Amino acid sequence: MSVNLQQAIQEQAQVLSEDEMRQVLNFMNRLRKKESKPQTLGELIDKCFKDVPPEVMDKLPEDASLNLDHYLYGAPKK
């Protein structure tokens, strides 16, 4: 990174509130993660369901993917 760019970022950071600095840090972390390997579909699905308790997952019907239209819209089961 060029010294001028780094200095400009540091100067701008000095006038930010603590909350704004936290937002900048979170943004920078997200940028770095984007530069790493892309997520697979499985990783995205795992991320979506990571906070769902096991007892809730156990209540999902086993044929949910096959009969999604039935569970969402009331269509006849396949």
C-alpha positions in Angstrom: 0.0 0.0 0.0 1.3 3.4 -0.8 2.4 5.6 2.2 0.1 8.4 1.1 -2.9 6.2 1.0 -2.1 4.7 4.3 -1.6 8.2 5.8 -4.9 9.4 4.4 -6.7 6.5 5.9 -5.1 7.1 9.3 -6.0 10.8 9.2 -9.6 10.1 8.4 -9.8 7.4 11.1 -8.7 9.9 13.8 -11.9 11.9 13.5 -14.3 8.9 13.7 -16.2 7.9 16.8 -15.6 4.6 18.5 -18.7 3.2 17.0 -17.7 4.4 13.5 -14.3 2.8 14.0 -15.9 -0.5 14.9 -18.0 -0.3 11.7 -14.8 0.4 9.6 -13.0 -2.5 11.3 -16.0 -4.8 10.5 -16.0 -3.6 6.9 -12.3 -4.2 6.5 -12.7 -7.7 8.0 -15.4 -8.5 5.5 -13.2 -7.2 2.6 -10.4 -9.5 3.7 -12.8 -12.5 3.9 -13.9 -11.8 0.3 -10.3 -11.9 -0.8 -10.0 -15.4 0.7 -11.6 -18.5 -0.9 -15.2 -18.2 -2.1 -17.8 -19.9 0.0 -19.4 -23.1 -1.3 -23.2 -23.6 -1.3 -22.8 -26.0 1.5 -20.9 -23.4 3.6 -23.5 -20.8 2.9 -26.3 -23.2 4.0 -24.3 -24.2 7.2 -23.9 -20.5 8.0 -27.7 -19.9 7.6 -28.6 -22.8 9.9 -25.7 -22.5 12.5 -27.9 -20.7 15.0 -31.0 -22.9 14.6 -31.3 -25.2 17.7 -31.2 -28.9 17.1 -34.7 -29.4 18.5 -36.1 -27.0 15.9 -34.2 -28.8 13.1 -35.6 -32.1 14.4 -39.2 -30.8 13.8 -38.6 -30.2 10.1 -40.3 -32.8 7.9 -37.9 -35.3 6.3 -39.6 -34.7 2.9 -39.3 -30.9 3.1 -37.2 -30.6 0.0 -39.3 -33.0 -2.0 -42.6 -31.4 -0.9 -41.6 -27.8 -0.5 -44.6 -26.5 -2.4 -46.9 -28.5 -0.1 -45.4 -27.0 3.0 -45.2 -23.4 1.6 -48.4 -23.2 -0.5 -50.5 -26.2 0.4 -50.0 -28.0 -2.9 -50.6 -31.8 -3.0 -47.7 -33.9 -1.7 -45.6 -35.8 -4.2 
